[in-house]
Amino acid sequence: MYLLFAVIENEDLLDDLITGWMDLGVSGATVIETTGALQLITQHIPIFAGLRSLTSGGGRHNKTLFTAIQTDALLNSAISFLENLCKKTGNPHQGVYFVAPLSHFGRLGITSK
């Protein structure tokens, strides 16, 4: 099992990414709003304001998705879909992704019958 993280700098991609992953069989993704350290310091510390041009368009927030994926095939499909979706924009700096091994996974609460 794997834990796939994707940090998306272009919020316009979010709906297509979630529905595309669902079509592939990736379910249960969690989405949180995040802020990159460079984005944060260029907004709040005046001496670093010149670094703003290094951030992706000056936006303050990213969307970070993470989901547990059970098989290599599904992981490869999810990554391929993510990469192709970001390439279609024709823009650089759409975000990043990374994968971590997942040693344990379980559902909490009462199981349905």
N, C-alpha and C positions, 0 to 999 in steps of 0.2 A: 504494500500500500504506500501511497504517496500523499503528501500535502502540497498542493499547487497554489502558489501565491502569484497574483498579478497586480501590479500597481499601475493603474491607468491614468495618464495625465490628461487625456482627452475624454471628458465626460460624455460626449456625444456617442462614443462607442459602446457605452455601458449596456443599453437595451439590446443591441445586436449581439453583443458578447454573451449575455445571460441567456437569451433565447437560442442562440447557436449552440452553446454548451448543453442546454437542456435537450435540444434535438439530437445531440450526440449521445445523450445518456448521462451527462454530468448533472447531478442534482444536489441540492443542499448547499450551494455556494452562499457564503456570507459576504456582505458588502459593508465596508466601513469607510468613513471619510477620514482621510489622512492628510498631513501636511509635511512636505519634505523639509529637512533642516535648512537647506539653502534658501528655499522659499520663505521660511520663517525669519531667518536673520536679515534677509534683504528688506523685509517689511518692517521689522521692529528695531533694527540697530542701524542708525544712519550711516555709520562709517562703511557698512557693507552694501549700501544702496547701489553702488556701481556694479555689483555682481548680478543685479537683476537681469541683465541681458543674457546671463548663462542659464537662467531658468526657462521653463517652457512657456513663454508667453506671459509671464507675470502672474498667472493664476495662483491662488493660495492653496487650493485643495486638490487632492487626488482622490480616486476611488480605489481602495484596495480590496480585492476579492481573494478569498481562500476557500478551498474545498478539498475534501478527501477523495482520492481516486484509487480504485482497487486494482486496476490492471495496467500493464505497460501499454497495451493497445489503446485503451481509452485515454491514458495520459498523452500519448503521442498525437492522438486525434485532437485533443483539447488544445495542446500547444500549437499544432499546425493551424487550427482554426484561429487562435489568438494572433499568431504571427501574420497570417494572411489578411485578417481584418485590419490590423494596424498598417500593413503595407498599402492597402487600398486607399488610405487617406492621402498618400503621396507626401506626407510630412514626416520629418524626423522627430525624435523625442516623444513618442506616443506612450512610453512607459517601459516597465521592465517586468520580468517574471523570474521566478526561481522555484525549484522543487526540493522538498526535503523528504527523507524517508519517514514513514509513519509506522511506529511499532505497535501502537494500540489504537483501537477505535471501538466505540460502543455507543448505543443509543440509550438515552436516559428516560425514565418514566415507565409507565405501564405499557407492556407490549399489547398490540391489538390481536384479536383472534381471527 
